[in-house]
Every structure is written in C-alpha cells, then in structure tokens.
Amino acid sequence: MSKVLAIDTSTSRTSVAIIENGTVVYSGFKDGATAHGPSLPALVQEALAISDVDEVVVGMGPGPFTGLRVGIAFAQSFALARAIPVRGVCSLDAIAAQI
C-alpha cells in the first residue's frame, strides 16, 4: 500500500497532493509566486490530517529557481525527518502523464 506525498512549486502555484494506490485522496493548492514558503507547510499539514505518507515525490522543474528550491528543500527535509524515500520528477513529465 503506497501513500505518496506529491509536492510541486515549479510555477506560481504551490501544489500538494496525497496519492494512495493511484487514487488522489487529497489535493490542495495556493496561488502566489512569492508564497511558496508559508503555503507549503500549511498545505502539507492539511494533507497529513487526511492520511500519513510513506514516500515523497517532488517536482524538479523547469521553473523559477527560488520556487523550486523551496519545494525541493522541504521535500528532502520532510523525508529525512520521517526516514522515508524522496524522489524528484520532471514537472513536465508529471503533466504529460495526466493526459
């Protein structure tokens, strides 16, 4: 049973989702090109109220450096603190996979 925390900050929107066995059980976002820092922890806290996770997947861009840095650093820190794996995914590949 796989429970994945998905994070993307490659655009002006901060997006967080929890995917459990291929089904999205939580999806949230906040808009604002300079709001990644405060938005990401709040969204993850909302998401974890729905379900715990055993893996983190983070969007690696392309996108603005600062936004990507916030998402990637958060994902790595979160995964390290919980001793769970973290994987980076090209944001464009993730979008293409939805089609």
Stockholm file with secondary structure:
# STOCKHOLM 1.0

chainA/1-99         MSKVLAIDTSTSRTSVAIIENGTVVYSGFKDGATAHGPSLPALVQEALAISDVDEVVVGMGPGPFTGLRVGIAFAQSFALARAIPVRGVCSLDAIAAQI
#=GR chainA/1-99 SS CCEEEEEECSSSEEEEEEEETTEEEEEEEEECTTCHHHHHHHHHHHHHHHCCCSEEEEECCSSCHHHHHHHHHHHHHHHHHHTCCEEEECHHHHHHHTC
#=GC SS_cons        CCEEEEEECSSSEEEEEEEETTEEEEEEEEECTTCHHHHHHHHHHHHHHHCCCSEEEEECCSSCHHHHHHHHHHHHHHHHHHTCCEEEECHHHHHHHTC
//
